[in-house]
């Protein structure tokens, strides 16, 4: 599981495989960001940070979509996040 590894220890080949399927990665992140467990959300945001750093434009377009941003905003507006 990528979320348990530190940022520096995730292999480039791991992120390359994920970046090549940007739509699947985005859908998976959205599902995890909707979970009620704060730990899952926290690690998902960490994985998102790594993928944005290492992936190409196709992944950036996926996470810049209106659907993805709406989910992030609703997650941040959640009273549990404060």
PyMOL Python script that loads the backbone (N, CA, C, O; Angstrom):
from pymol import cmd

cmd.read_pdbstr("""\
ATOM      1  N   UNK A   1       0.843  -1.174   0.000  1.00  0.00           N
ATOM      2  CA  UNK A   1       0.000   0.000   0.000  1.00  0.00           C
ATOM      3  C   UNK A   1       0.889   1.238   0.000  1.00  0.00           C
ATOM      4  O   UNK A   1       1.779   1.368   0.840  1.00  0.00           O
ATOM      5  N   UNK A   2       0.655   2.118  -0.914  1.00  0.00           N
ATOM      6  CA  UNK A   2       1.494   3.292  -1.067  1.00  0.00           C
ATOM      7  C   UNK A   2       1.442   4.236   0.128  1.00  0.00           C
ATOM      8  O   UNK A   2       2.447   4.865   0.461  1.00  0.00           O
ATOM      9  N   UNK A   3       0.303   4.343   0.768  1.00  0.00           N
ATOM     10  CA  UNK A   3       0.134   5.341   1.818  1.00  0.00           C
ATOM     11  C   UNK A   3       0.992   5.061   3.047  1.00  0.00           C
ATOM     12  O   UNK A   3       1.251   5.973   3.832  1.00  0.00           O
ATOM     13  N   UNK A   4       1.434   3.833   3.229  1.00  0.00           N
ATOM     14  CA  UNK A   4       2.224   3.522   4.415  1.00  0.00           C
ATOM     15  C   UNK A   4       3.704   3.791   4.210  1.00  0.00           C
ATOM     16  O   UNK A   4       4.464   3.790   5.178  1.00  0.00           O
ATOM     17  N   UNK A   5       4.126   4.019   2.992  1.00  0.00           N
ATOM     18  CA  UNK A   5       5.532   4.287   2.722  1.00  0.00           C
ATOM     19  C   UNK A   5       5.821   5.776   2.876  1.00  0.00           C
ATOM     20  O   UNK A   5       4.939   6.615   2.690  1.00  0.00           O
ATOM     21  N   UNK A   6       7.066   6.089   3.218  1.00  0.00           N
ATOM     22  CA  UNK A   6       7.417   7.500   3.295  1.00  0.00           C
ATOM     23  C   UNK A   6       7.544   8.074   1.893  1.00  0.00           C
ATOM     24  O   UNK A   6       7.703   7.337   0.920  1.00  0.00           O
ATOM     25  N   UNK A   7       7.474   9.383   1.800  1.00  0.00           N
ATOM     26  CA  UNK A   7       7.492  10.055   0.500  1.00  0.00           C
ATOM     27  C   UNK A   7       8.755   9.733  -0.281  1.00  0.00           C
ATOM     28  O   UNK A   7       8.699   9.577  -1.501  1.00  0.00           O
ATOM     29  N   UNK A   8       9.888   9.632   0.391  1.00  0.00           N
ATOM     30  CA  UNK A   8      11.149   9.394  -0.300  1.00  0.00           C
ATOM     31  C   UNK A   8      11.349   7.941  -0.685  1.00  0.00           C
ATOM     32  O   UNK A   8      12.172   7.649  -1.553  1.00  0.00           O
ATOM     33  N   UNK A   9      10.614   7.011  -0.059  1.00  0.00           N
ATOM     34  CA  UNK A   9      10.855   5.602  -0.328  1.00  0.00           C
ATOM     35  C   UNK A   9       9.950   5.018  -1.404  1.00  0.00           C
ATOM     36  O   UNK A   9      10.127   3.862  -1.789  1.00  0.00           O
ATOM     37  N   UNK A  10       8.994   5.780  -1.895  1.00  0.00           N
ATOM     38  CA  UNK A  10       8.121   5.266  -2.949  1.00  0.00           C
ATOM     39  C   UNK A  10       8.907   5.268  -4.255  1.00  0.00           C
ATOM     40  O   UNK A  10       9.434   6.296  -4.680  1.00  0.00           O
ATOM     41  N   UNK A  11       8.973   4.103  -4.878  1.00  0.00           N
ATOM     42  CA  UNK A  11       9.757   3.953  -6.102  1.00  0.00           C
ATOM     43  C   UNK A  11       9.107   4.707  -7.255  1.00  0.00           C
ATOM     44  O   UNK A  11       7.884   4.814  -7.345  1.00  0.00           O
ATOM     45  N   UNK A  12       9.946   5.216  -8.118  1.00  0.00           N
ATOM     46  CA  UNK A  12       9.438   5.918  -9.310  1.00  0.00           C
ATOM     47  C   UNK A  12       8.604   4.984 -10.173  1.00  0.00           C
ATOM     48  O   UNK A  12       7.640   5.426 -10.799  1.00  0.00           O
ATOM     49  N   UNK A  13       8.952   3.702 -10.221  1.00  0.00           N
ATOM     50  CA  UNK A  13       8.187   2.754 -11.030  1.00  0.00           C
ATOM     51  C   UNK A  13       6.778   2.586 -10.483  1.00  0.00           C
ATOM     52  O   UNK A  13       5.834   2.391 -11.250  1.00  0.00           O
ATOM     53  N   UNK A  14       6.623   2.659  -9.147  1.00  0.00           N
ATOM     54  CA  UNK A  14       5.284   2.575  -8.551  1.00  0.00           C
ATOM     55  C   UNK A  14       4.421   3.742  -9.013  1.00  0.00           C
ATOM     56  O   UNK A  14       3.277   3.551  -9.426  1.00  0.00           O
ATOM     57  N   UNK A  15       4.968   4.942  -8.942  1.00  0.00           N
ATOM     58  CA  UNK A  15       4.171   6.110  -9.327  1.00  0.00           C
ATOM     59  C   UNK A  15       3.960   6.157 -10.833  1.00  0.00           C
ATOM     60  O   UNK A  15       2.927   6.644 -11.293  1.00  0.00           O
ATOM     61  N   UNK A  16       4.921   5.659 -11.613  1.00  0.00           N
ATOM     62  CA  UNK A  16       4.757   5.659 -13.065  1.00  0.00           C
ATOM     63  C   UNK A  16       3.578   4.781 -13.464  1.00  0.00           C
ATOM     64  O   UNK A  16       2.807   5.140 -14.354  1.00  0.00           O
ATOM     65  N   UNK A  17       3.440   3.645 -12.817  1.00  0.00           N
ATOM     66  CA  UNK A  17       2.319   2.753 -13.125  1.00  0.00           C
ATOM     67  C   UNK A  17       0.991   3.411 -12.773  1.00  0.00           C
ATOM     68  O   UNK A  17       0.012   3.268 -13.505  1.00  0.00           O
ATOM     69  N   UNK A  18       0.955   4.120 -11.673  1.00  0.00           N
ATOM     70  CA  UNK A  18      -0.277   4.801 -11.266  1.00  0.00           C
ATOM     71  C   UNK A  18      -0.570   5.966 -12.199  1.00  0.00           C
ATOM     72  O   UNK A  18      -1.719   6.180 -12.587  1.00  0.00           O
ATOM     73  N   UNK A  19       0.456   6.711 -12.556  1.00  0.00           N
ATOM     74  CA  UNK A  19       0.258   7.879 -13.420  1.00  0.00           C
ATOM     75  C   UNK A  19      -0.256   7.489 -14.799  1.00  0.00           C
ATOM     76  O   UNK A  19      -0.975   8.258 -15.438  1.00  0.00           O
ATOM     77  N   UNK A  20       0.112   6.293 -15.261  1.00  0.00           N
ATOM     78  CA  UNK A  20      -0.337   5.855 -16.578  1.00  0.00           C
ATOM     79  C   UNK A  20      -1.832   5.576 -16.608  1.00  0.00           C
ATOM     80  O   UNK A  20      -2.434   5.564 -17.682  1.00  0.00           O
ATOM     81  N   UNK A  21      -2.427   5.358 -15.478  1.00  0.00           N
ATOM     82  CA  UNK A  21      -3.882   5.157 -15.402  1.00  0.00           C
ATOM     83  C   UNK A  21      -4.476   6.262 -14.532  1.00  0.00           C
ATOM     84  O   UNK A  21      -4.992   5.999 -13.446  1.00  0.00           O
ATOM     85  N   UNK A  22      -4.400   7.477 -15.010  1.00  0.00           N
ATOM     86  CA  UNK A  22      -4.804   8.664 -14.243  1.00  0.00           C
ATOM     87  C   UNK A  22      -6.270   8.621 -13.824  1.00  0.00           C
ATOM     88  O   UNK A  22      -6.602   9.015 -12.705  1.00  0.00           O
ATOM     89  N   UNK A  23      -7.147   8.152 -14.701  1.00  0.00           N
ATOM     90  CA  UNK A  23      -8.575   8.112 -14.386  1.00  0.00           C
ATOM     91  C   UNK A  23      -8.839   7.157 -13.227  1.00  0.00           C
ATOM     92  O   UNK A  23      -9.609   7.482 -12.323  1.00  0.00           O
ATOM     93  N   UNK A  24      -8.221   6.003 -13.241  1.00  0.00           N
ATOM     94  CA  UNK A  24      -8.416   5.017 -12.171  1.00  0.00           C
ATOM     95  C   UNK A  24      -7.863   5.550 -10.854  1.00  0.00           C
ATOM     96  O   UNK A  24      -8.482   5.385  -9.803  1.00  0.00           O
ATOM     97  N   UNK A  25      -6.702   6.187 -10.913  1.00  0.00           N
ATOM     98  CA  UNK A  25      -6.105   6.751  -9.698  1.00  0.00           C
ATOM     99  C   UNK A  25      -6.988   7.842  -9.109  1.00  0.00           C
ATOM    100  O   UNK A  25      -7.165   7.913  -7.892  1.00  0.00           O
ATOM    101  N   UNK A  26      -7.538   8.686  -9.963  1.00  0.00           N
ATOM    102  CA  UNK A  26      -8.403   9.763  -9.488  1.00  0.00           C
ATOM    103  C   UNK A  26      -9.668   9.203  -8.849  1.00  0.00           C
ATOM    104  O   UNK A  26     -10.090   9.680  -7.796  1.00  0.00           O
ATOM    105  N   UNK A  27     -10.273   8.207  -9.466  1.00  0.00           N
ATOM    106  CA  UNK A  27     -11.482   7.602  -8.906  1.00  0.00           C
ATOM    107  C   UNK A  27     -11.197   6.940  -7.559  1.00  0.00           C
ATOM    108  O   UNK A  27     -11.997   7.036  -6.629  1.00  0.00           O
ATOM    109  N   UNK A  28     -10.060   6.275  -7.468  1.00  0.00           N
ATOM    110  CA  UNK A  28      -9.674   5.628  -6.212  1.00  0.00           C
ATOM    111  C   UNK A  28      -9.454   6.655  -5.107  1.00  0.00           C
ATOM    112  O   UNK A  28      -9.888   6.453  -3.973  1.00  0.00           O
ATOM    113  N   UNK A  29      -8.786   7.749  -5.435  1.00  0.00           N
ATOM    114  CA  UNK A  29      -8.570   8.801  -4.445  1.00  0.00           C
ATOM    115  C   UNK A  29      -9.884   9.429  -3.999  1.00  0.00           C
ATOM    116  O   UNK A  29     -10.060   9.716  -2.815  1.00  0.00           O
ATOM    117  N   UNK A  30     -10.805   9.646  -4.930  1.00  0.00           N
ATOM    118  CA  UNK A  30     -12.109  10.209  -4.569  1.00  0.00           C
ATOM    119  C   UNK A  30     -12.861   9.303  -3.597  1.00  0.00           C
ATOM    120  O   UNK A  30     -13.459   9.776  -2.631  1.00  0.00           O
ATOM    121  N   UNK A  31     -12.826   7.983  -3.862  1.00  0.00           N
ATOM    122  CA  UNK A  31     -13.496   7.044  -2.952  1.00  0.00           C
ATOM    123  C   UNK A  31     -12.887   7.113  -1.559  1.00  0.00           C
ATOM    124  O   UNK A  31     -13.605   7.104  -0.560  1.00  0.00           O
ATOM    125  N   UNK A  32     -11.576   7.181  -1.498  1.00  0.00           N
ATOM    126  CA  UNK A  32     -10.905   7.211  -0.195  1.00  0.00           C
ATOM    127  C   UNK A  32     -11.134   8.540   0.529  1.00  0.00           C
ATOM    128  O   UNK A  32     -11.205   8.562   1.758  1.00  0.00           O
ATOM    129  N   UNK A  33     -11.249   9.627  -0.195  1.00  0.00           N
ATOM    130  CA  UNK A  33     -11.498  10.920   0.437  1.00  0.00           C
ATOM    131  C   UNK A  33     -12.922  11.023   0.990  1.00  0.00           C
ATOM    132  O   UNK A  33     -13.201  11.896   1.812  1.00  0.00           O
ATOM    133  N   UNK A  34     -13.814  10.149   0.553  1.00  0.00           N
ATOM    134  CA  UNK A  34     -15.189  10.156   1.041  1.00  0.00           C
ATOM    135  C   UNK A  34     -15.378   9.256   2.254  1.00  0.00           C
ATOM    136  O   UNK A  34     -16.463   9.229   2.834  1.00  0.00           O
ATOM    137  N   UNK A  35     -14.356   8.528   2.643  1.00  0.00           N
ATOM    138  CA  UNK A  35     -14.471   7.618   3.784  1.00  0.00           C
ATOM    139  C   UNK A  35     -14.520   8.399   5.095  1.00  0.00           C
ATOM    140  O   UNK A  35     -13.942   9.481   5.190  1.00  0.00           O
ATOM    141  N   UNK A  36     -15.191   7.872   6.090  1.00  0.00           N
ATOM    142  CA  UNK A  36     -15.320   8.592   7.360  1.00  0.00           C
ATOM    143  C   UNK A  36     -14.064   8.548   8.240  1.00  0.00           C
ATOM    144  O   UNK A  36     -13.937   9.356   9.160  1.00  0.00           O
ATOM    145  N   UNK A  37     -13.148   7.632   7.977  1.00  0.00           N
ATOM    146  CA  UNK A  37     -11.957   7.518   8.813  1.00  0.00           C
ATOM    147  C   UNK A  37     -10.941   8.598   8.438  1.00  0.00           C
ATOM    148  O   UNK A  37     -10.499   8.684   7.293  1.00  0.00           O
ATOM    149  N   UNK A  38     -10.583   9.416   9.423  1.00  0.00           N
ATOM    150  CA  UNK A  38      -9.636  10.512   9.186  1.00  0.00           C
ATOM    151  C   UNK A  38      -8.266   9.996   8.758  1.00  0.00           C
ATOM    152  O   UNK A  38      -7.579  10.641   7.966  1.00  0.00           O
ATOM    153  N   UNK A  39      -7.873   8.856   9.270  1.00  0.00           N
ATOM    154  CA  UNK A  39      -6.571   8.292   8.908  1.00  0.00           C
ATOM    155  C   UNK A  39      -6.505   7.973   7.413  1.00  0.00           C
ATOM    156  O   UNK A  39      -5.488   8.233   6.769  1.00  0.00           O
ATOM    157  N   UNK A  40      -7.570   7.418   6.865  1.00  0.00           N
ATOM    158  CA  UNK A  40      -7.632   7.095   5.436  1.00  0.00           C
ATOM    159  C   UNK A  40      -7.557   8.376   4.614  1.00  0.00           C
ATOM    160  O   UNK A  40      -6.840   8.431   3.614  1.00  0.00           O
ATOM    161  N   UNK A  41      -8.285   9.396   5.024  1.00  0.00           N
ATOM    162  CA  UNK A  41      -8.268  10.682   4.316  1.00  0.00           C
ATOM    163  C   UNK A  41      -6.876  11.292   4.368  1.00  0.00           C
ATOM    164  O   UNK A  41      -6.379  11.792   3.359  1.00  0.00           O
ATOM    165  N   UNK A  42      -6.247  11.256   5.530  1.00  0.00           N
ATOM    166  CA  UNK A  42      -4.911  11.827   5.695  1.00  0.00           C
ATOM    167  C   UNK A  42      -3.904  11.154   4.764  1.00  0.00           C
ATOM    168  O   UNK A  42      -3.146  11.831   4.070  1.00  0.00           O
ATOM    169  N   UNK A  43      -3.900   9.818   4.750  1.00  0.00           N
ATOM    170  CA  UNK A  43      -2.955   9.113   3.890  1.00  0.00           C
ATOM    171  C   UNK A  43      -3.280   9.309   2.413  1.00  0.00           C
ATOM    172  O   UNK A  43      -2.373   9.348   1.582  1.00  0.00           O
ATOM    173  N   UNK A  44      -4.551   9.431   2.078  1.00  0.00           N
ATOM    174  CA  UNK A  44      -4.937   9.679   0.686  1.00  0.00           C
ATOM    175  C   UNK A  44      -4.428  11.029   0.207  1.00  0.00           C
ATOM    176  O   UNK A  44      -3.984  11.165  -0.933  1.00  0.00           O
ATOM    177  N   UNK A  45      -4.494  12.025   1.083  1.00  0.00           N
ATOM    178  CA  UNK A  45      -3.955  13.340   0.715  1.00  0.00           C
ATOM    179  C   UNK A  45      -2.440  13.271   0.538  1.00  0.00           C
ATOM    180  O   UNK A  45      -1.887  13.969  -0.313  1.00  0.00           O
ATOM    181  N   UNK A  46      -1.769  12.449   1.322  1.00  0.00           N
ATOM    182  CA  UNK A  46      -0.326  12.251   1.151  1.00  0.00           C
ATOM    183  C   UNK A  46       0.004  11.604  -0.180  1.00  0.00           C
ATOM    184  O   UNK A  46       0.951  12.005  -0.855  1.00  0.00           O
ATOM    185  N   UNK A  47      -0.778  10.601  -0.557  1.00  0.00           N
ATOM    186  CA  UNK A  47      -0.584   9.944  -1.852  1.00  0.00           C
ATOM    187  C   UNK A  47      -0.864  10.930  -2.981  1.00  0.00           C
ATOM    188  O   UNK A  47      -0.140  10.962  -3.976  1.00  0.00           O
ATOM    189  N   UNK A  48      -1.911  11.732  -2.828  1.00  0.00           N
ATOM    190  CA  UNK A  48      -2.222  12.754  -3.834  1.00  0.00           C
ATOM    191  C   UNK A  48      -1.053  13.717  -4.009  1.00  0.00           C
ATOM    192  O   UNK A  48      -0.701  14.065  -5.136  1.00  0.00           O
ATOM    193  N   UNK A  49      -0.453  14.146  -2.914  1.00  0.00           N
ATOM    194  CA  UNK A  49       0.690  15.044  -2.971  1.00  0.00           C
ATOM    195  C   UNK A  49       1.847  14.414  -3.764  1.00  0.00           C
ATOM    196  O   UNK A  49       2.455  15.070  -4.609  1.00  0.00           O
ATOM    197  N   UNK A  50       2.139  13.161  -3.489  1.00  0.00           N
ATOM    198  CA  UNK A  50       3.225  12.470  -4.194  1.00  0.00           C
ATOM    199  C   UNK A  50       2.918  12.354  -5.679  1.00  0.00           C
ATOM    200  O   UNK A  50       3.785  12.601  -6.517  1.00  0.00           O
ATOM    201  N   UNK A  51       1.685  11.978  -6.006  1.00  0.00           N
ATOM    202  CA  UNK A  51       1.324  11.801  -7.410  1.00  0.00           C
ATOM    203  C   UNK A  51       1.348  13.111  -8.180  1.00  0.00           C
ATOM    204  O   UNK A  51       1.765  13.137  -9.338  1.00  0.00           O
ATOM    205  N   UNK A  52       0.916  14.180  -7.568  1.00  0.00           N
ATOM    206  CA  UNK A  52       0.970  15.486  -8.243  1.00  0.00           C
ATOM    207  C   UNK A  52       2.416  15.873  -8.507  1.00  0.00           C
ATOM    208  O   UNK A  52       2.722  16.442  -9.555  1.00  0.00           O
ATOM    209  N   UNK A  53       3.310  15.573  -7.572  1.00  0.00           N
ATOM    210  CA  UNK A  53       4.727  15.882  -7.767  1.00  0.00           C
ATOM    211  C   UNK A  53       5.349  15.077  -8.894  1.00  0.00           C
ATOM    212  O   UNK A  53       6.178  15.591  -9.645  1.00  0.00           O
ATOM    213  N   UNK A  54       4.953  13.814  -9.016  1.00  0.00           N
ATOM    214  CA  UNK A  54       5.660  12.908  -9.915  1.00  0.00           C
ATOM    215  C   UNK A  54       4.961  12.589 -11.223  1.00  0.00           C
ATOM    216  O   UNK A  54       5.589  12.052 -12.135  1.00  0.00           O
ATOM    217  N   UNK A  55       3.687  12.903 -11.341  1.00  0.00           N
ATOM    218  CA  UNK A  55       2.943  12.524 -12.551  1.00  0.00           C
ATOM    219  C   UNK A  55       2.939  13.634 -13.585  1.00  0.00           C
ATOM    220  O   UNK A  55       3.357  14.765 -13.338  1.00  0.00           O
ATOM    221  N   UNK A  56       2.449  13.258 -14.749  1.00  0.00           N
ATOM    222  CA  UNK A  56       2.442  14.183 -15.884  1.00  0.00           C
ATOM    223  C   UNK A  56       1.116  14.935 -15.989  1.00  0.00           C
ATOM    224  O   UNK A  56       0.286  14.892 -15.081  1.00  0.00           O
ATOM    225  N   UNK A  57       0.941  15.604 -17.087  1.00  0.00           N
ATOM    226  CA  UNK A  57      -0.222  16.457 -17.309  1.00  0.00           C
ATOM    227  C   UNK A  57      -1.539  15.689 -17.284  1.00  0.00           C
ATOM    228  O   UNK A  57      -2.551  16.226 -16.834  1.00  0.00           O
ATOM    229  N   UNK A  58      -1.548  14.456 -17.751  1.00  0.00           N
ATOM    230  CA  UNK A  58      -2.798  13.678 -17.763  1.00  0.00           C
ATOM    231  C   UNK A  58      -3.348  13.522 -16.351  1.00  0.00           C
ATOM    232  O   UNK A  58      -4.553  13.658 -16.141  1.00  0.00           O
ATOM    233  N   UNK A  59      -2.494  13.243 -15.395  1.00  0.00           N
ATOM    234  CA  UNK A  59      -2.955  13.117 -14.012  1.00  0.00           C
ATOM    235  C   UNK A  59      -3.370  14.474 -13.462  1.00  0.00           C
ATOM    236  O   UNK A  59      -4.367  14.577 -12.748  1.00  0.00           O
ATOM    237  N   UNK A  60      -2.619  15.506 -13.787  1.00  0.00           N
ATOM    238  CA  UNK A  60      -2.957  16.857 -13.318  1.00  0.00           C
ATOM    239  C   UNK A  60      -4.343  17.271 -13.813  1.00  0.00           C
ATOM    240  O   UNK A  60      -5.100  17.904 -13.076  1.00  0.00           O
ATOM    241  N   UNK A  61      -4.676  16.920 -15.050  1.00  0.00           N
ATOM    242  CA  UNK A  61      -5.994  17.248 -15.586  1.00  0.00           C
ATOM    243  C   UNK A  61      -7.086  16.500 -14.838  1.00  0.00           C
ATOM    244  O   UNK A  61      -8.169  17.041 -14.618  1.00  0.00           O
ATOM    245  N   UNK A  62      -6.812  15.272 -14.448  1.00  0.00           N
ATOM    246  CA  UNK A  62      -7.807  14.491 -13.709  1.00  0.00           C
ATOM    247  C   UNK A  62      -8.090  15.101 -12.340  1.00  0.00           C
ATOM    248  O   UNK A  62      -9.249  15.230 -11.946  1.00  0.00           O
ATOM    249  N   UNK A  63      -7.046  15.473 -11.621  1.00  0.00           N
ATOM    250  CA  UNK A  63      -7.267  16.010 -10.272  1.00  0.00           C
ATOM    251  C   UNK A  63      -7.677  17.484 -10.301  1.00  0.00           C
ATOM    252  O   UNK A  63      -8.078  18.029  -9.273  1.00  0.00           O
ATOM    253  N   UNK A  64      -7.584  18.123 -11.444  1.00  0.00           N
ATOM    254  CA  UNK A  64      -8.049  19.500 -11.567  1.00  0.00           C
ATOM    255  C   UNK A  64      -9.490  19.559 -12.069  1.00  0.00           C
ATOM    256  O   UNK A  64     -10.017  20.640 -12.336  1.00  0.00           O
ATOM    257  N   UNK A  65     -10.118  18.402 -12.196  1.00  0.00           N
ATOM    258  CA  UNK A  65     -11.499  18.371 -12.688  1.00  0.00           C
ATOM    259  C   UNK A  65     -12.450  18.965 -11.657  1.00  0.00           C
ATOM    260  O   UNK A  65     -12.141  19.029 -10.467  1.00  0.00           O
ATOM    261  N   UNK A  66     -13.589  19.388 -12.128  1.00  0.00           N
ATOM    262  CA  UNK A  66     -14.594  20.001 -11.265  1.00  0.00           C
ATOM    263  C   UNK A  66     -15.090  18.997 -10.216  1.00  0.00           C
ATOM    264  O   UNK A  66     -15.307  19.364  -9.061  1.00  0.00           O
ATOM    265  N   UNK A  67     -15.266  17.748 -10.612  1.00  0.00           N
ATOM    266  CA  UNK A  67     -15.730  16.715  -9.687  1.00  0.00           C
ATOM    267  C   UNK A  67     -14.753  16.521  -8.536  1.00  0.00           C
ATOM    268  O   UNK A  67     -15.160  16.418  -7.379  1.00  0.00           O
ATOM    269  N   UNK A  68     -13.463  16.470  -8.855  1.00  0.00           N
ATOM    270  CA  UNK A  68     -12.456  16.252  -7.824  1.00  0.00           C
ATOM    271  C   UNK A  68     -12.406  17.442  -6.864  1.00  0.00           C
ATOM    272  O   UNK A  68     -12.339  17.259  -5.648  1.00  0.00           O
ATOM    273  N   UNK A  69     -12.439  18.644  -7.404  1.00  0.00           N
ATOM    274  CA  UNK A  69     -12.388  19.831  -6.549  1.00  0.00           C
ATOM    275  C   UNK A  69     -13.639  19.966  -5.683  1.00  0.00           C
ATOM    276  O   UNK A  69     -13.550  20.401  -4.535  1.00  0.00           O
ATOM    277  N   UNK A  70     -14.798  19.601  -6.219  1.00  0.00           N
ATOM    278  CA  UNK A  70     -16.020  19.639  -5.408  1.00  0.00           C
ATOM    279  C   UNK A  70     -15.886  18.704  -4.212  1.00  0.00           C
ATOM    280  O   UNK A  70     -16.291  19.044  -3.101  1.00  0.00           O
ATOM    281  N   UNK A  71     -15.316  17.526  -4.446  1.00  0.00           N
ATOM    282  CA  UNK A  71     -15.129  16.574  -3.350  1.00  0.00           C
ATOM    283  C   UNK A  71     -14.153  17.122  -2.310  1.00  0.00           C
ATOM    284  O   UNK A  71     -14.387  16.980  -1.110  1.00  0.00           O
ATOM    285  N   UNK A  72     -13.075  17.740  -2.751  1.00  0.00           N
ATOM    286  CA  UNK A  72     -12.118  18.322  -1.805  1.00  0.00           C
ATOM    287  C   UNK A  72     -12.754  19.431  -0.976  1.00  0.00           C
ATOM    288  O   UNK A  72     -12.536  19.509   0.233  1.00  0.00           O
ATOM    289  N   UNK A  73     -13.528  20.276  -1.615  1.00  0.00           N
ATOM    290  CA  UNK A  73     -14.181  21.373  -0.900  1.00  0.00           C
ATOM    291  C   UNK A  73     -15.182  20.828   0.108  1.00  0.00           C
ATOM    292  O   UNK A  73     -15.234  21.301   1.244  1.00  0.00           O
ATOM    293  N   UNK A  74     -15.974  19.846  -0.289  1.00  0.00           N
ATOM    294  CA  UNK A  74     -16.951  19.283   0.656  1.00  0.00           C
ATOM    295  C   UNK A  74     -16.254  18.584   1.811  1.00  0.00           C
ATOM    296  O   UNK A  74     -16.742  18.613   2.941  1.00  0.00           O
ATOM    297  N   UNK A  75     -15.119  17.956   1.538  1.00  0.00           N
ATOM    298  CA  UNK A  75     -14.358  17.314   2.612  1.00  0.00           C
ATOM    299  C   UNK A  75     -13.816  18.367   3.582  1.00  0.00           C
ATOM    300  O   UNK A  75     -13.860  18.167   4.796  1.00  0.00           O
ATOM    301  N   UNK A  76     -13.316  19.465   3.069  1.00  0.00           N
ATOM    302  CA  UNK A  76     -12.757  20.509   3.925  1.00  0.00           C
ATOM    303  C   UNK A  76     -13.835  21.255   4.705  1.00  0.00           C
ATOM    304  O   UNK A  76     -13.564  21.785   5.783  1.00  0.00           O
ATOM    305  N   UNK A  77     -15.049  21.302   4.174  1.00  0.00           N
ATOM    306  CA  UNK A  77     -16.163  21.940   4.872  1.00  0.00           C
ATOM    307  C   UNK A  77     -16.783  21.037   5.941  1.00  0.00           C
ATOM    308  O   UNK A  77     -17.621  21.482   6.725  1.00  0.00           O
ATOM    309  N   UNK A  78     -16.378  19.800   5.967  1.00  0.00           N
ATOM    310  CA  UNK A  78     -16.894  18.853   6.948  1.00  0.00           C
ATOM    311  C   UNK A  78     -16.444  19.269   8.353  1.00  0.00           C
ATOM    312  O   UNK A  78     -15.253  19.495   8.564  1.00  0.00           O
ATOM    313  N   UNK A  79     -17.366  19.375   9.317  1.00  0.00           N
ATOM    314  CA  UNK A  79     -17.000  19.793  10.675  1.00  0.00           C
ATOM    315  C   UNK A  79     -15.984  18.865  11.335  1.00  0.00           C
ATOM    316  O   UNK A  79     -15.231  19.305  12.204  1.00  0.00           O
ATOM    317  N   UNK A  80     -15.946  17.595  10.945  1.00  0.00           N
ATOM    318  CA  UNK A  80     -14.969  16.659  11.527  1.00  0.00           C
ATOM    319  C   UNK A  80     -13.529  17.023  11.159  1.00  0.00           C
ATOM    320  O   UNK A  80     -12.594  16.641  11.862  1.00  0.00           O
ATOM    321  N   UNK A  81     -13.354  17.751  10.075  1.00  0.00           N
ATOM    322  CA  UNK A  81     -11.999  18.099   9.614  1.00  0.00           C
ATOM    323  C   UNK A  81     -11.398  19.243  10.414  1.00  0.00           C
ATOM    324  O   UNK A  81     -10.194  19.479  10.315  1.00  0.00           O
ATOM    325  N   UNK A  82     -12.177  19.951  11.190  1.00  0.00           N
ATOM    326  CA  UNK A  82     -11.672  21.090  11.952  1.00  0.00           C
ATOM    327  C   UNK A  82     -11.075  20.681  13.255  1.00  0.00           C
ATOM    328  O   UNK A  82     -10.605  21.530  14.012  1.00  0.00           O
TER     329      UNK A  82
END
""", "prot")
cmd.dss("prot")
cmd.show_as("cartoon", "prot")
cmd.util.cbc("prot")
cmd.orient("prot")
